[in-house]
Amino acid sequence: MPRRILFMLLVGFAAVLPVSAYGQTVDEVIAKHVQARGGLDKLKAAKTIRMTGKMTVGPGLEAPVVVEQKRPNHIRIEFTIQGMTGIMAFDGKGGWTLIPFSGKKDPEAMGEDDLKEAEEQADLDGPFIDYKEKGNKVELVGKESVEGTDAYKLKATLKDGTVQYSYVDADSYLVIKEESKRTIRGVERETEATLGDYKKVEGLMFPCSIETGAKGDSQKQKITIEKIEINPAIDDSRFKMPEAKK
């Protein structure tokens, strides 16, 4: 058989091969990712998490930030600028914000689009663990280079239709980059996040450097985590929307 015909046949055959034929299945990658994070038992044993750090809010301007999470699906994010504290919280059913910087002194309920995003962020385990039970679909798209690092590219389609891509380091099996596409108030937006500086706390791995922003935009917001607490006491009232001040 002429070499050119043989080459064409091999290329055509490779194009229809499943990703698993090149190495691993999506469930195998997820299993190694979960193990790299500390293992399923340790992850499930973390009922609450509190992360304290700082984030950039402008050129040369940083704000203290505190992120609290509690099972099932509770999250509260606080950040303080010039003595005023902004809050975003979700209690498993409803979400609310308090943004005093815009002159608003009372909390307000989230809109539908922001509520979806808050619910996704409130998932302590992330979209991969128990993804079938959550109604998510996860696919192994292939392997790509992320700034010189080989990574498995996983595509997660959440039950609400949101599409997320996670790049899992082929050596450490930790997520080093994330991309998402969602519609916010009728406008489709693509965002990306770079995760790094992983540190182990009580047997669990956490990224302590996170840069997020619009895809392709050089201006990114950076969050640096300085302290992580596992299973601190956090009352449910922290996530409930307070009454407006009279």
N, C-alpha and C positions, 0 to 999 in steps of 0.2 A: 504493500500500500504506500503510495507516495507520501512523503513526510508532510506536505502541506495539507493533504486531506486528513491525515491522522491528527495534525495540530487542530484543525477546525472541529473535528469530532470531539477532541478532548475539551476544547473551550466550550462547546455546546453542552457537553455532559456536565461540566462544572457549573454552568449557569443554572441548571435545574436541581443541583444537589441541595438538600436541606442544610441549614447552618450546622446542625449536629454532626454532619459528615466531616466537617473541618475540625471538630474538637469536642465541644460540650453542648448539652441541651440547655435550654433556659432554666429548667429546674435545678440542674447541676450548678450553674453559675450562681443562682439565688442561694442555694444551700451553702456554697463556699463564702458568699457574701455575708450571710447570716452568721456563719462561724467566725468570720473575720471581725465582725462587730462585737463578738463576745459569746455567741451561742444563743440559741432560742430560749433556754431556761433563764439565763441571766437577763435577757431582754424583757421577757415576760415578768420577771420578778421586780423590775423597775416600775413601780406603780405611780410614782411622781418624780419629776425632774425639774430642777431649777438651775438655769444658766445665767451668769452675770458677766457683763462685759461692756463694750463700748462700740458705737457705730459712727461712721462719718455721715454728717448731714450737710456738709458743704466744705468748700476749700479751707483747710486748717481748722475745721470745727467738728468736734466730737461730742457725742451725747452718751451718758450712761444708759444701758439697756438691761432689762431683766426679762427673761422668758421663763414662764412656769407652765408645765404640762402635767396633766393628771388623767389617768384612765377613768372612764372611757371617753376619749375625744374631747378633752378640755384643754384650752390654751389661753394664756394671758400674756401679752407683750406690753411692757412699759418702757418709755424712754423720756428722759428729762432734758429740756432745753431752756436755759435762762430761768431756771426755777419753776417752770411749768411742766407738768407731766402729762404726756399723751398715753392713751390706753387703747388696745385692741383686744377683745376677749370673745371667746366662744365657749358655751357651756354644754355642748353636745346637741343642742337643739336650736338655739338662737345665738346671734352674735351682736355685738355693739362696739361703738367707738366713742372715745372722748378726746376731742382735739381742741384744746384751749388756745392754741396758737392762732387759730382763725377767729377767735373772739367768742367761740361757743363754750359755755360753761356747763352745759348739761349733756349727758350721754345720749347717743342716738342709735337706733337700731340699724344694722347693716342692710344694704341693698342685696338683692338676690345674687349678683355676681361676686361681691365681696364675701358673702356668706359661704359660697362654694369654696372659695380659696381658703377661708378660715377653717372650714371643715377638713380640707386636705392637710393643712398644716397641723391640725390638732391630732392627727393620727400618729401616736407615739412610735409605732413600728415601721411606718412608711408603707408605700404601695405594694411592696413585694411579699411581705409576710402575710400568709393567709389570703393571697390575692384572689383566689377563686371564690372564697367565702364572702369577700367584700364586693364581689361583682366586677372586679377588675380583670383585664386581659393583658398578659405580659408576653412579649415576643423577644427572641434574641435576633436582632437585626443583622449583626455581623461584628466585625472587629475593626476599630479605627485607631488612628494615632491622635492623642490629645497632647499637644505640645511635646512631642517626642516620646510619649508614654503609650504603649499598647493598651487598649481598653476594649472590653466587651460593651457593645451598645445595646441596651435594653429599651424596648418601647412599651410603655404602660398606658393602656387606654382605660381611664377610670370609668366608673359606672355612669357618671354624668356627662361623659363624652370628652372630657379634657384629656389631651395627649401629652405625656411626659416622656422625655428621653433621659436615661441615666447612663453615664459612662463609668464602667466598673474596671478599675485597674487590674490588668491581667495577672499581676504578681501579688498584690496585697488583697485584691478583691474588695477594696473599699471604693466608694463612689468619689470620683474626682471632679465630675462635671455633671450638671443637670440643665436640661432645656425644657421649656413648656410652651404650649400654645393654648390660649384661651380667649374667649370673647368677653370683653368688659364694656358694659354700656353700649353694646352694638358695634364696638371696634375690636377687631382681632389683634391681639398683642402677643409677641414672642419675647420671652425672657430667658436669661441664662444665668447660671451660678457656677462659680469655681470654688471647690471645697479643698481644703488642705490643712496642714499642721495638725494632724490627728494625734490625740492624746488619750491614754487609757485611764479611766476612772472607775475603780471598783470592778475591774475586769471588762468594762465596756469601752469601745472606741468612739470618740466624738471628734468631728472636725471643729477646730478652734479658730479657723480663718475662713470666712465666707464672703465672696464678692458677688454681688448680684446687680443686674441691670437689664436694660433692653438689649436684645440680641444684636450684635454688631456695633453697639455704642461703646465708645472708649471710656465714657464716664460711668463708673461703677460705684455702688455703695458697699462699703466694707464693714463687716461685723467681726470683731475680735472677741472671742470668749476667754475670760480670765479665770472663772471659777465655775465648777459643775458640782451640784449636789444630787445624790441619788436617794430617793425616798425621803425627802424632807416633808414635814407636816404642812400640808396646804389645804385649807378649808374650802369647801365647795362655794362658799359665798364670794370668793375671790373672782369667780368666773361669771357671777350673776350680774345682770344690769342693774345698777343702783337707781333709786328714784331721783327724779329731777329735784333740784334744790328749790325750795319755795322762797 
